[in-house]
Structure formats: structure tokens, C-alpha cells
């Protein structure tokens, strides 16, 4: 059996939202970048392989642009891993200057929620997906990093 696959594409944005899913994606880092960008370094589950009882997983960067009204309500009291359970979109509105549209994003995790408004997102695979019996790339496991650039 091959251990890597070539995905149909390596980059997605908010237009692809309905085709995507982030359930059980491990977060390695939350990155607060300049120009109001919030990024997550994740193990993206590209495809579930039922017959082989495993997953095609790739490291990816999920970046939200023009982030505002950020609320982070997570608690690592009983858990040190940050796993995305779901990402949803609601409350589409004009930005305060009226130039762009923004959505409210809710990132539900195993230890709480992250809520913010954003004008959109991009997600880039950083390499071809690898086959794994786990829902993440065990070789990359490390403590969650919070980075400000």
C-alpha cells in the first residue's frame, strides 16, 4: 500500500467551506500574525479511509483574515491537547467601514470555544497527505504553541 497520496488541490478558502470538515483535527499552534491574521497549524484529516481503517492526514495552515472581536474561552484544566470538533459560520455582516463582508466563526474544540469575526480564510496543505491509523501525525505531536508575530 502507498503511504502518501496526491490531493486534488492543496489550497482552499471560504468558498470551499461546505466541502470541508475539521472534526478531530489536532492543533499544534495558534499564531497571532500581523495585519489581524489568526492562524492554526493543524493536522488536517484529508480523507477517512474506511476499508483500510485509517486516515489520510497532512500538516496544514488554516489562516483567517481581518480577525476582530476575538473571544478565546478554552480551559486546559483536564486536557493539554487542542482538538477541533467543528467550525461553523454565522452572522454575515458588513465590516464597520462597509467595504467588506465578514462572518462570525465558531471553532469548537475539546476544551472550549474560539469565536471571532473574519473576512475569510485560506487553508494550505504543507505536504501530501500521509496514511495513518491515527487521526493525526503522531510524529509531529508536541505541546500546543501560542505564537505572536
OpenMM code with the backbone's topology and positions (N, CA, C; nanometers):
from openmm import Vec3, app, unit

residues = "UNK UNK UNK UNK UNK UNK UNK UNK UNK UNK UNK UNK UNK UNK UNK UNK UNK UNK UNK UNK UNK UNK UNK UNK UNK UNK UNK UNK UNK UNK UNK UNK UNK UNK UNK UNK UNK UNK UNK UNK UNK UNK UNK UNK UNK UNK UNK UNK UNK UNK UNK UNK UNK UNK UNK UNK UNK UNK UNK UNK UNK UNK UNK UNK UNK UNK UNK UNK UNK UNK UNK UNK UNK UNK UNK UNK UNK UNK UNK UNK UNK UNK UNK UNK UNK UNK UNK UNK UNK UNK UNK UNK UNK UNK UNK UNK UNK UNK UNK UNK UNK UNK UNK UNK UNK UNK UNK UNK UNK UNK UNK UNK UNK UNK UNK UNK UNK UNK UNK UNK UNK UNK UNK UNK UNK UNK UNK UNK UNK UNK UNK UNK UNK UNK UNK UNK UNK UNK UNK UNK UNK UNK UNK UNK UNK UNK UNK UNK UNK".split()
positions = [
    Vec3(0.0833, -0.1183, 0.0000),
    Vec3(0.0000, 0.0000, 0.0000),
    Vec3(0.0883, 0.1254, 0.0000),
    Vec3(0.0485, 0.2255, -0.0778),
    Vec3(0.1251, 0.3501, -0.0798),
    Vec3(0.1029, 0.4262, 0.0513),
    Vec3(0.2008, 0.5053, 0.0895),
    Vec3(0.1920, 0.5766, 0.2172),
    Vec3(0.1606, 0.7246, 0.2008),
    Vec3(0.1645, 0.7771, 0.0770),
    Vec3(0.1237, 0.9150, 0.0521),
    Vec3(0.0279, 0.9180, -0.0662),
    Vec3(-0.0468, 1.0264, -0.0782),
    Vec3(-0.1390, 1.0417, -0.1907),
    Vec3(-0.1273, 1.1841, -0.2445),
    Vec3(-0.1671, 1.2027, -0.3690),
    Vec3(-0.1715, 1.3360, -0.4284),
    Vec3(-0.3139, 1.3887, -0.4160),
    Vec3(-0.3333, 1.4968, -0.3413),
    Vec3(-0.4682, 1.5525, -0.3268),
    Vec3(-0.5124, 1.6235, -0.4548),
    Vec3(-0.6428, 1.6433, -0.4677),
    Vec3(-0.6967, 1.7152, -0.5833),
    Vec3(-0.6475, 1.8590, -0.5866),
    Vec3(-0.6325, 1.9185, -0.4697),
    Vec3(-0.5783, 2.0537, -0.4600),
    Vec3(-0.5119, 2.0705, -0.3240),
    Vec3(-0.4319, 2.1752, -0.3124),
    Vec3(-0.3549, 2.1997, -0.1910),
    Vec3(-0.4030, 2.3230, -0.1145),
    Vec3(-0.4957, 2.3981, -0.1737),
    Vec3(-0.5380, 2.5237, -0.1149),
    Vec3(-0.6895, 2.5377, -0.1223),
    Vec3(-0.7493, 2.5880, -0.0129),
    Vec3(-0.8936, 2.6103, -0.0048),
    Vec3(-0.9181, 2.7479, 0.0554),
    Vec3(-1.0423, 2.7980, 0.0383),
    Vec3(-1.0813, 2.9223, 0.1041),
    Vec3(-1.2283, 2.9137, 0.1426),
    Vec3(-1.2850, 3.0277, 0.1860),
    Vec3(-1.4220, 3.0270, 0.2376),
    Vec3(-1.5247, 2.9783, 0.1352),
    Vec3(-1.4949, 2.9882, 0.0061),
    Vec3(-1.5872, 2.9370, -0.0965),
    Vec3(-1.5998, 2.7855, -0.0894),
    Vec3(-1.5001, 2.7193, -0.0318),
    Vec3(-1.4987, 2.5729, -0.0197),
    Vec3(-1.5526, 2.5244, 0.1147),
    Vec3(-1.6002, 2.6150, 0.1978),
    Vec3(-1.6358, 2.5808, 0.3358),
    Vec3(-1.7285, 2.4596, 0.3455),
    Vec3(-1.8329, 2.4546, 0.2637),
    Vec3(-1.9312, 2.3455, 0.2728),
    Vec3(-1.8726, 2.2092, 0.2356),
    Vec3(-1.7622, 2.2062, 0.1644),
    Vec3(-1.6967, 2.0807, 0.1256),
    Vec3(-1.5975, 2.0322, 0.2310),
    Vec3(-1.5654, 2.1187, 0.3249),
    Vec3(-1.4578, 2.0885, 0.4188),
    Vec3(-1.5117, 2.0460, 0.5544),
    Vec3(-1.4254, 1.9856, 0.6321),
    Vec3(-1.4571, 1.9486, 0.7687),
    Vec3(-1.3293, 1.9449, 0.8499),
    Vec3(-1.3393, 1.9821, 0.9760),
    Vec3(-1.2210, 1.9863, 1.0617),
    Vec3(-1.2371, 1.8987, 1.1852),
    Vec3(-1.3356, 1.8099, 1.1875),
    Vec3(-1.3591, 1.7266, 1.3052),
    Vec3(-1.2354, 1.6417, 1.3357),
    Vec3(-1.1914, 1.6459, 1.4603),
    Vec3(-1.0769, 1.5702, 1.5121),
    Vec3(-0.9425, 1.6147, 1.4566),
    Vec3(-0.9331, 1.7369, 1.4053),
    Vec3(-0.8048, 1.7894, 1.3596),
    Vec3(-0.7270, 1.8436, 1.4783),
    Vec3(-0.6052, 1.7945, 1.4962),
    Vec3(-0.5190, 1.8375, 1.6069),
    Vec3(-0.4594, 1.9745, 1.5750),
    Vec3(-0.4602, 2.0646, 1.6743),
    Vec3(-0.3990, 2.1959, 1.6618),
    Vec3(-0.2620, 2.1913, 1.7293),
    Vec3(-0.1585, 2.2276, 1.6545),
    Vec3(-0.0230, 2.2321, 1.7095),
    Vec3(0.0142, 2.3724, 1.7563),
    Vec3(-0.0429, 2.4744, 1.6874),
    Vec3(-0.0092, 2.6117, 1.7246),
    Vec3(-0.1223, 2.7059, 1.6852),
    Vec3(-0.1424, 2.8071, 1.7689),
    Vec3(-0.2272, 2.9219, 1.7359),
    Vec3(-0.1313, 3.0369, 1.7145),
    Vec3(-0.1414, 3.1021, 1.5985),
    Vec3(-0.0450, 3.2041, 1.5623),
    Vec3(-0.1187, 3.3358, 1.5395),
    Vec3(-0.0813, 3.4369, 1.6165),
    Vec3(-0.1373, 3.5704, 1.6011),
    Vec3(-0.0384, 3.6486, 1.5147),
    Vec3(-0.0759, 3.6695, 1.3881),
    Vec3(0.0132, 3.7326, 1.2925),
    Vec3(-0.0241, 3.8791, 1.2722),
    Vec3(0.0679, 3.9536, 1.2114),
    Vec3(0.0394, 4.0948, 1.1845),
    Vec3(-0.0776, 4.1055, 1.0873),
    Vec3(-0.1323, 4.2235, 1.0754),
    Vec3(-0.2454, 4.2518, 0.9866),
    Vec3(-0.3706, 4.1734, 1.0240),
    Vec3(-0.3898, 4.1450, 1.1536),
    Vec3(-0.5119, 4.0845, 1.2053),
    Vec3(-0.5390, 3.9452, 1.1477),
    Vec3(-0.4344, 3.8645, 1.1310),
    Vec3(-0.4471, 3.7272, 1.0826),
    Vec3(-0.4316, 3.6325, 1.2014),
    Vec3(-0.5267, 3.5404, 1.2137),
    Vec3(-0.5205, 3.4340, 1.3143),
    Vec3(-0.5032, 3.3032, 1.2400),
    Vec3(-0.3944, 3.2310, 1.2698),
    Vec3(-0.3660, 3.1056, 1.2004),
    Vec3(-0.3583, 2.9898, 1.2986),
    Vec3(-0.3901, 2.8731, 1.2473),
    Vec3(-0.3790, 2.7490, 1.3228),
    Vec3(-0.2914, 2.6535, 1.2427),
    Vec3(-0.1911, 2.5978, 1.3069),
    Vec3(-0.1116, 2.4906, 1.2475),
    Vec3(-0.1791, 2.3607, 1.2907),
    Vec3(-0.2286, 2.2825, 1.1939),
    Vec3(-0.3102, 2.1655, 1.2267),
    Vec3(-0.2642, 2.0415, 1.1502),
    Vec3(-0.3073, 1.9265, 1.1976),
    Vec3(-0.3019, 1.8025, 1.1210),
    Vec3(-0.4393, 1.7886, 1.0573),
    Vec3(-0.4488, 1.8138, 0.9269),
    Vec3(-0.5769, 1.8130, 0.8565),
    Vec3(-0.6091, 1.6717, 0.8080),
    Vec3(-0.7235, 1.6208, 0.8493),
    Vec3(-0.7678, 1.4884, 0.8034),
    Vec3(-0.8288, 1.5092, 0.6653),
    Vec3(-0.7509, 1.4778, 0.5629),
    Vec3(-0.7922, 1.4993, 0.4249),
    Vec3(-0.9004, 1.4002, 0.3830),
    Vec3(-0.8857, 1.2762, 0.4288),
    Vec3(-0.9835, 1.1734, 0.3891),
    Vec3(-0.9816, 1.0585, 0.4894),
    Vec3(-1.1012, 1.0078, 0.5202),
    Vec3(-1.1144, 0.8907, 0.6056),
    Vec3(-1.1162, 0.7694, 0.5146),
    Vec3(-1.0315, 0.6718, 0.5435),
    Vec3(-1.0189, 0.5503, 0.4624),
    Vec3(-1.0813, 0.4345, 0.5403),
    Vec3(-1.2126, 0.4154, 0.5218),
    Vec3(-1.2866, 0.3150, 0.5998),
    Vec3(-1.2350, 0.1734, 0.5783),
    Vec3(-1.2117, 0.1346, 0.4531),
    Vec3(-1.1688, -0.0035, 0.4237),
    Vec3(-1.0339, -0.0362, 0.4866),
    Vec3(-0.9448, 0.0620, 0.4881),
    Vec3(-0.8108, 0.0405, 0.5441),
    Vec3(-0.8025, 0.0772, 0.6915),
    Vec3(-0.9127, 0.1227, 0.7470),
    Vec3(-0.9203, 0.1628, 0.8872),
    Vec3(-0.8105, 0.2628, 0.9239),
    Vec3(-0.8122, 0.3738, 0.8516),
    Vec3(-0.7139, 0.4772, 0.8785),
    Vec3(-0.7534, 0.6079, 0.8131),
    Vec3(-0.6565, 0.6986, 0.8054),
    Vec3(-0.6828, 0.8350, 0.7612),
    Vec3(-0.5673, 0.8850, 0.6744),
    Vec3(-0.6006, 0.9697, 0.5788),
    Vec3(-0.5004, 1.0444, 0.5035),
    Vec3(-0.4895, 1.1804, 0.5716),
    Vec3(-0.3726, 1.2097, 0.6278),
    Vec3(-0.3531, 1.3282, 0.7108),
    Vec3(-0.2336, 1.4083, 0.6577),
    Vec3(-0.2497, 1.5411, 0.6593),
    Vec3(-0.1401, 1.6282, 0.6155),
    Vec3(-0.1281, 1.7478, 0.7095),
    Vec3(-0.0060, 1.7936, 0.7338),
    Vec3(0.0077, 1.9185, 0.8085),
    Vec3(-0.0457, 2.0321, 0.7217),
    Vec3(-0.1163, 2.1257, 0.7850),
    Vec3(-0.1768, 2.2368, 0.7114),
    Vec3(-0.1751, 2.3625, 0.7964),
    Vec3(-0.1879, 2.4753, 0.7279),
    Vec3(-0.2013, 2.6041, 0.7963),
    Vec3(-0.3355, 2.6632, 0.7572),
    Vec3(-0.4195, 2.6882, 0.8578),
    Vec3(-0.5525, 2.7461, 0.8406),
    Vec3(-0.5456, 2.8893, 0.8907),
    Vec3(-0.5621, 2.9870, 0.8000),
    Vec3(-0.5445, 3.1285, 0.8342),
    Vec3(-0.6704, 3.2085, 0.8064),
    Vec3(-0.7136, 3.2840, 0.9067),
    Vec3(-0.8309, 3.3703, 0.8960),
    Vec3(-0.7834, 3.5153, 0.8838),
    Vec3(-0.8408, 3.5899, 0.7873),
    Vec3(-0.8001, 3.7273, 0.7618),
    Vec3(-0.8922, 3.8271, 0.8323),
    Vec3(-0.8345, 3.9428, 0.8639),
    Vec3(-0.9090, 4.0546, 0.9221),
    Vec3(-0.9923, 4.0122, 1.0428),
    Vec3(-0.9283, 3.9473, 1.1363),
    Vec3(-0.9970, 3.8953, 1.2547),
    Vec3(-1.0282, 4.0091, 1.3517),
    Vec3(-1.1511, 4.0079, 1.4025),
    Vec3(-1.1925, 4.1052, 1.5039),
    Vec3(-1.2834, 4.0369, 1.6040),
    Vec3(-1.3083, 4.1041, 1.7150),
    Vec3(-1.3985, 4.0543, 1.8208),
    Vec3(-1.3625, 3.9128, 1.8645),
    Vec3(-1.2342, 3.8866, 1.8808),
    Vec3(-1.1841, 3.7535, 1.9168),
    Vec3(-1.2125, 3.7224, 2.0633),
    Vec3(-1.2766, 3.6087, 2.0877),
    Vec3(-1.3002, 3.5584, 2.2234),
    Vec3(-1.2471, 3.4154, 2.2290),
    Vec3(-1.1535, 3.3911, 2.3191),
    Vec3(-1.0979, 3.2572, 2.3384),
    Vec3(-1.1434, 3.2093, 2.4757),
    Vec3(-1.2267, 3.1064, 2.4770),
    Vec3(-1.2788, 3.0514, 2.6025),
    Vec3(-1.2440, 2.9021, 2.6072),
    Vec3(-1.1163, 2.8753, 2.6367),
    Vec3(-1.0709, 2.7371, 2.6457),
    Vec3(-1.0033, 2.7157, 2.7802),
    Vec3(-1.0120, 2.5938, 2.8303),
    Vec3(-0.9520, 2.5599, 2.9588),
    Vec3(-0.8760, 2.4292, 2.9453),
    Vec3(-0.7496, 2.4338, 2.9809),
    Vec3(-0.6663, 2.3141, 2.9766),
    Vec3(-0.6570, 2.2475, 3.1138),
    Vec3(-0.7591, 2.2663, 3.1960),
    Vec3(-0.7591, 2.2124, 3.3317),
    Vec3(-0.7406, 2.0604, 3.3326),
    Vec3(-0.8125, 1.9891, 3.2457),
    Vec3(-0.8071, 1.8425, 3.2453),
    Vec3(-0.7436, 1.7848, 3.1198),
    Vec3(-0.7024, 1.8699, 3.0257),
    Vec3(-0.6541, 1.8215, 2.8962),
    Vec3(-0.5489, 1.9186, 2.8446),
    Vec3(-0.4438, 1.8667, 2.7829),
    Vec3(-0.3419, 1.9544, 2.7270),
    Vec3(-0.3450, 1.9587, 2.5747),
    Vec3(-0.4213, 1.8702, 2.5115),
    Vec3(-0.4335, 1.8690, 2.3667),
    Vec3(-0.5453, 1.9619, 2.3231),
    Vec3(-0.5283, 2.0237, 2.2064),
    Vec3(-0.6329, 2.1063, 2.1487),
    Vec3(-0.6757, 2.0406, 2.0182),
    Vec3(-0.7989, 1.9914, 2.0156),
    Vec3(-0.8548, 1.9192, 1.9010),
    Vec3(-0.9797, 1.9925, 1.8541),
    Vec3(-0.9860, 2.0240, 1.7255),
    Vec3(-1.1049, 2.0892, 1.6706),
    Vec3(-1.2170, 1.9864, 1.6591),
    Vec3(-1.3334, 2.0210, 1.7111),
    Vec3(-1.4519, 1.9363, 1.6949),
    Vec3(-1.5353, 1.9818, 1.5757),
    Vec3(-1.5435, 2.1151, 1.5536),
    Vec3(-1.6225, 2.1667, 1.4425),
    Vec3(-1.5902, 2.3145, 1.4229),
    Vec3(-1.6088, 2.3623, 1.3017),
    Vec3(-1.6018, 2.5052, 1.2717),
    Vec3(-1.7311, 2.5414, 1.2006),
    Vec3(-1.7980, 2.6457, 1.2499),
    Vec3(-1.9232, 2.6897, 1.1864),
    Vec3(-1.9169, 2.8387, 1.1558),
    Vec3(-2.0031, 2.8800, 1.0626),
    Vec3(-2.0124, 3.0191, 1.0188),
    Vec3(-2.1541, 3.0687, 1.0430),
    Vec3(-2.1650, 3.1936, 1.0891),
    Vec3(-2.2967, 3.2555, 1.1052),
    Vec3(-2.2810, 3.4080, 1.1004),
    Vec3(-2.3909, 3.4788, 1.1149),
    Vec3(-2.3932, 3.6245, 1.1315),
    Vec3(-2.3127, 3.7010, 1.0270),
    Vec3(-2.3433, 3.6793, 0.8996),
    Vec3(-2.2764, 3.7549, 0.7928),
    Vec3(-2.3189, 3.9016, 0.8018),
    Vec3(-2.2188, 3.9918, 0.7943),
    Vec3(-2.2471, 4.1346, 0.8065),
    Vec3(-2.1381, 4.2151, 0.7355),
    Vec3(-2.1636, 4.3446, 0.7179),
    Vec3(-2.0623, 4.4353, 0.6638),
    Vec3(-1.9601, 4.4657, 0.7725),
    Vec3(-1.8358, 4.4875, 0.7309),
    Vec3(-1.7346, 4.5342, 0.8255),
    Vec3(-1.7702, 4.6770, 0.8666),
    Vec3(-1.7160, 4.7255, 0.9780),
    Vec3(-1.7510, 4.8613, 1.0231),
    Vec3(-1.7309, 4.9700, 0.9167),
    Vec3(-1.6306, 4.9545, 0.8283),
    Vec3(-1.6094, 5.0551, 0.7246),
    Vec3(-1.6997, 5.0340, 0.6027),
    Vec3(-1.7764, 4.9233, 0.6018),
    Vec3(-1.8705, 4.8960, 0.4946),
    Vec3(-1.8085, 4.8475, 0.3646),
    Vec3(-1.6778, 4.8249, 0.3622),
    Vec3(-1.6087, 4.7863, 0.2396),
    Vec3(-1.6150, 4.6351, 0.2149),
    Vec3(-1.6059, 4.5554, 0.3200),
    Vec3(-1.6005, 4.4096, 0.3076),
    Vec3(-1.7153, 4.3444, 0.3838),
    Vec3(-1.7376, 4.2172, 0.3541),
    Vec3(-1.8300, 4.1357, 0.4320),
    Vec3(-1.7480, 4.0468, 0.5241),
    Vec3(-1.8030, 4.0196, 0.6417),
    Vec3(-1.7367, 3.9302, 0.7360),
    Vec3(-1.8387, 3.8347, 0.7954),
    Vec3(-1.7885, 3.7214, 0.8414),
    Vec3(-1.8711, 3.6198, 0.9067),
    Vec3(-1.8198, 3.5973, 1.0476),
    Vec3(-1.9104, 3.5513, 1.1329),
    Vec3(-1.8695, 3.5073, 1.2656),
    Vec3(-1.8336, 3.3591, 1.2548),
    Vec3(-1.7142, 3.3247, 1.3007),
    Vec3(-1.6669, 3.1859, 1.3012),
    Vec3(-1.6674, 3.1358, 1.4451),
    Vec3(-1.7152, 3.0141, 1.4619),
    Vec3(-1.7122, 2.9466, 1.5915),
    Vec3(-1.6285, 2.8207, 1.5739),
    Vec3(-1.5159, 2.8155, 1.6448),
    Vec3(-1.4288, 2.6984, 1.6431),
    Vec3(-1.4527, 2.6241, 1.7741),
    Vec3(-1.5257, 2.5131, 1.7665),
    Vec3(-1.5492, 2.4312, 1.8854),
    Vec3(-1.4333, 2.3337, 1.8991),
    Vec3(-1.3807, 2.3241, 2.0211),
    Vec3(-1.2699, 2.2324, 2.0467),
    Vec3(-1.3055, 2.1404, 2.1640),
    Vec3(-1.2170, 2.0480, 2.1911),
    Vec3(-1.2369, 1.9554, 2.3024),
    Vec3(-1.2252, 2.0241, 2.4389),
    Vec3(-1.1730, 2.1474, 2.4420),
    Vec3(-1.1537, 2.2175, 2.5696),
    Vec3(-1.2167, 2.3564, 2.5723),
    Vec3(-1.3066, 2.3849, 2.4792),
    Vec3(-1.3744, 2.5139, 2.4798),
    Vec3(-1.3985, 2.5666, 2.3399),
    Vec3(-1.4186, 2.6981, 2.3323),
    Vec3(-1.4552, 2.7605, 2.2051),
    Vec3(-1.3706, 2.8836, 2.1758),
    Vec3(-1.3530, 2.9090, 2.0452),
    Vec3(-1.2869, 3.0290, 1.9971),
    Vec3(-1.3857, 3.0932, 1.8993),
    Vec3(-1.4213, 3.2186, 1.9239),
    Vec3(-1.5207, 3.2886, 1.8431),
    Vec3(-1.4604, 3.4188, 1.7917),
    Vec3(-1.4859, 3.4522, 1.6665),
    Vec3(-1.4332, 3.5761, 1.6092),
    Vec3(-1.5047, 3.6070, 1.4788),
    Vec3(-1.4898, 3.7308, 1.4336),
    Vec3(-1.5352, 3.7707, 1.3003),
    Vec3(-1.4136, 3.7727, 1.2088),
    Vec3(-1.4354, 3.7360, 1.0815),
    Vec3(-1.3280, 3.7331, 0.9835),
    Vec3(-1.3863, 3.7542, 0.8441),
    Vec3(-1.3054, 3.8152, 0.7577),
    Vec3(-1.3497, 3.8355, 0.6194),
    Vec3(-1.3268, 3.7131, 0.5324),
    Vec3(-1.2619, 3.6109, 0.5852),
    Vec3(-1.2413, 3.4881, 0.5096),
    Vec3(-1.1220, 3.4102, 0.5601),
    Vec3(-1.1000, 3.2951, 0.4978),
    Vec3(-0.9873, 3.2114, 0.5386),
    Vec3(-0.9220, 3.1473, 0.4172),
    Vec3(-0.8010, 3.0987, 0.4405),
    Vec3(-0.7291, 3.0152, 0.3446),
    Vec3(-0.6711, 2.8988, 0.4223),
    Vec3(-0.6712, 2.7825, 0.3619),
    Vec3(-0.6031, 2.6685, 0.4218),
    Vec3(-0.5106, 2.6094, 0.3167),
    Vec3(-0.3856, 2.5881, 0.3560),
    Vec3(-0.2834, 2.5345, 0.2665),
    Vec3(-0.2272, 2.4061, 0.3256),
    Vec3(-0.2287, 2.2979, 0.2444),
    Vec3(-0.1577, 2.1766, 0.2849),
    Vec3(-0.0088, 2.2045, 0.2706),
    Vec3(0.0699, 2.1565, 0.3658),
    Vec3(0.2133, 2.1809, 0.3621),
    Vec3(0.2907, 2.0644, 0.3015),
    Vec3(0.2218, 1.9534, 0.2798),
    Vec3(0.2816, 1.8390, 0.2106),
    Vec3(0.1681, 1.7459, 0.1692),
    Vec3(0.2008, 1.6442, 0.0921),
    Vec3(0.0996, 1.5455, 0.0534),
    Vec3(0.0490, 1.4712, 0.1764),
    Vec3(-0.0797, 1.4351, 0.1789),
    Vec3(-0.1316, 1.3562, 0.2905),
    Vec3(-0.0590, 1.2215, 0.3032),
    Vec3(-0.0384, 1.1790, 0.4278),
    Vec3(0.0223, 1.0501, 0.4590),
    Vec3(-0.0837, 0.9600, 0.5206),
    Vec3(-0.0719, 0.8296, 0.4971),
    Vec3(-0.1662, 0.7366, 0.5583),
    Vec3(-0.1272, 0.7145, 0.7038),
    Vec3(-0.2279, 0.7185, 0.7911),
    Vec3(-0.2058, 0.6989, 0.9339),
    Vec3(-0.3227, 0.6202, 0.9926),
    Vec3(-0.2941, 0.5359, 1.0883),
    Vec3(-0.4011, 0.4670, 1.1600),
    Vec3(-0.4631, 0.5593, 1.2647),
    Vec3(-0.4018, 0.6745, 1.2831),
    Vec3(-0.4484, 0.7723, 1.3803),
    Vec3(-0.5040, 0.8943, 1.3081),
    Vec3(-0.5747, 0.9792, 1.3820),
    Vec3(-0.6347, 1.0980, 1.3225),
    Vec3(-0.5390, 1.2171, 1.3219),
    Vec3(-0.4137, 1.1919, 1.3493),
    Vec3(-0.3123, 1.2959, 1.3436),
    Vec3(-0.1798, 1.2332, 1.3051),
    Vec3(-0.0809, 1.3172, 1.2864),
    Vec3(0.0528, 1.2689, 1.2531),
    Vec3(0.1307, 1.2560, 1.3835),
    Vec3(0.1322, 1.1378, 1.4377),
    Vec3(0.1921, 1.1137, 1.5695),
    Vec3(0.3352, 1.1649, 1.5781),
    Vec3(0.4087, 1.1631, 1.4669),
    Vec3(0.5480, 1.2068, 1.4696),
    Vec3(0.5616, 1.3551, 1.4987),
    Vec3(0.4536, 1.4341, 1.4775),
    Vec3(0.4612, 1.5778, 1.4982),
    Vec3(0.4009, 1.6220, 1.6310),
    Vec3(0.3580, 1.5293, 1.7141),
    Vec3(0.2931, 1.5674, 1.8392),
    Vec3(0.3873, 1.6447, 1.9283),
    Vec3(0.3392, 1.7541, 1.9781),
    Vec3(0.4138, 1.8351, 2.0737),
    Vec3(0.3132, 1.9220, 2.1475),
    Vec3(0.3613, 1.9912, 2.2470),
    Vec3(0.2722, 2.0788, 2.3227),
    Vec3(0.2191, 2.1907, 2.2329),
    Vec3(0.0990, 2.2350, 2.2589),
    Vec3(0.0383, 2.3456, 2.1852),
    Vec3(0.1242, 2.4704, 2.2027),
    Vec3(0.1488, 2.5407, 2.0923),
    Vec3(0.2262, 2.6641, 2.0970),
    Vec3(0.1336, 2.7817, 2.0668),
    Vec3(0.1492, 2.8889, 2.1408),
    Vec3(0.0806, 3.0154, 2.1147),
    Vec3(0.1903, 3.1114, 2.0677),
    Vec3(0.1768, 3.1596, 1.9442),
    Vec3(0.2828, 3.2404, 1.8840),
    Vec3(0.2259, 3.3742, 1.8409),
    Vec3(0.2988, 3.4812, 1.8695),
    Vec3(0.2617, 3.6150, 1.8233),
    Vec3(0.3730, 3.6659, 1.7341),
    Vec3(0.3362, 3.7029, 1.6106),
    Vec3(0.4382, 3.7519, 1.5159),
    Vec3(0.4189, 3.8977, 1.4874),
] * unit.nanometer
topology = app.Topology()
chain = topology.addChain("A")
for resn in residues:
    res = topology.addResidue(resn, chain)
    for name in ("N", "CA", "C"):
        topology.addAtom(name, app.Element.getBySymbol(name[0]), res)
